Amino acid sequence: VIGAGPAGAAAALALARTRRWDVRVFERRMEAWEASAHPSSWNVTLTRRAFDTLEELGIDITALREQGTRLQSRVILGSAGSAPTTAPMQFDNLNLATWRIAEPLVAEARRETVEFEFGCECLGIRQDQQHDYDGGTNAQVRILNEHGEVRVYVADLVVGADGANSAVRMSLTRSSFGFEVAQDFEGSLQFRSTTIQLPKHAKLGSDRMADEGVNPSTGQLEQVGDGLYNIMSRKGKGAVIVSPNHNLSANLVIAESLLHGATEPEEVRRLILHATPAVAPLVTNEAVLALSACTPLASKTVGISRYSDGAVVLIGDAAHSMLNNLGQGANSALEDVRLLVAQLHDIKSKAEIPLALKRFSDSRKRDMDAASTLSKLAFHVVSWLPRKLDSMLYLIVYKMCQRLPFVTPWQTVVATRPDVSYTAVGRLRSIQNKAILLGLGLLLALFAMKVGKVGWPLLVKSLT
């Protein structure tokens, strides 16, 4: 297994426990629980798809919950002065850093005698057809270890779980016929991120609504509660995202479109406060210095022609990196593990491994292509409308679906129903948007007719 993040560690644990295979994991980081592979990443939000996999692997979800925060709502703020708009998150979730998910998985995998080697880099993979009694394919993996030595390891199965910039995926593009990769930056966000320590007076209690942290007289975010905060810029050309951690800290994510490449601390501070004065109480000296030193990251959609090749399979961001709008990156990565192990469950020989991987690839790719499309459209209802108007329409549709009897918003379905595919969720989104828009259109038409019955006689009378 290449990669010891949540997906890689979960795959290693699952293969060692269910198949009783000898498993070795190579990880680029020096420790499994470094704060992150990149210091400017942000938290992920786990939902039912992830919980199901973690529970099957014997991970104590109750203990994991103590490492994160349950988000109660999404709070949308204007730049300053306007009342917040709140959309409740009416489903079970857990917001936390990825290393906190990986830590118990690595510990559990080690108990199953999985070997971990850190500070290692995958240099490439070569596959050779074997003609021994068992048939199948051997994969030779070249690893550069922390001592600068290059070693070659031979495996019956290689799982690439090494993230959006996967070395395993890159190796397949060089060596495998017909293996194609396309990067799509439509709807992507360049951002900088840092973690800020909040004083106790700036942290709302769990019994308080997240929007209570907004000062009603100034419109500023003065206290961070159990919610995901989106602060829109003055001209709608970017946003600041604030998400809470359990230990009186918060992740502060700034769209690069607000910073224009600035690296001087005072200029960074000025640009943030000019575009989003509502976040001023959180723009501390420590935060400004960290953001000034950050290298901007860009979210993107990565599409590949298939998820497997011979004895090599890709999972998680290595297979289907997508925008974080849907909030399903970590959830789908952990779900990959469950689906992959299910395909490998009944194989009897090494020769059957490539066929099992192909079955996983064929079924999973169709659904994850739908998830990637859904992630681009997540907060849009009518894409050609101005952004602010489209965002308002999105909230109207979402809240109407929440209040209508016998209707579950697609956003809730994707988070609570692992049995419903991303493909089906995409169809549900389209149906709900069209139905609500049709209803709003009929209401506007009826209103116009009513106004017309009164207004036309008055207009004629005034003219005569």
Buried (B, 14 or more C-beta within 10 A) or exposed (E): BBBBBBBBBBBBBBBBBBBEBEBBBBBBBEBBBBBBBBBBBBBBBBBBBBBBBBEBBEBEBEEBBEBBBBBBBBBBBBBBEEEBBBBBBBBBBBBBBBBBBBBBBBBBBBEBEBEBBBBBBBBBBEBEEBEEEEBBBBBBBBBBBEEEEEBEBEBBBBBBBBBBEBBBBBBBEEBBEEBEEEEBEEBBBBBBBBBBEBEEEBBBEEEBBBBBBBBEEBBBBBBBBBBBBBBBBBEBEBBBBBBBBBEEBBBBBBBBBBBEEBEEBEBBBEBBBEBBBBBBBBBBEEBBEBBBBBEBBEBBBBBBBBBBBBBBBBBBBBBBBBBBBBBBBBBBBBBBBBBBBBBBEEBEEBBBBBEBBBBBBEBBBEBBBBBBBBBBBBBBBEEEBEBEEBBBBBBBBBBBBBEBEEBBBBBBBBBBBBEBBBBBBBEBBEEBBEBBBEEBEEEEEEEEEEEEEEEEEEEEEEEE
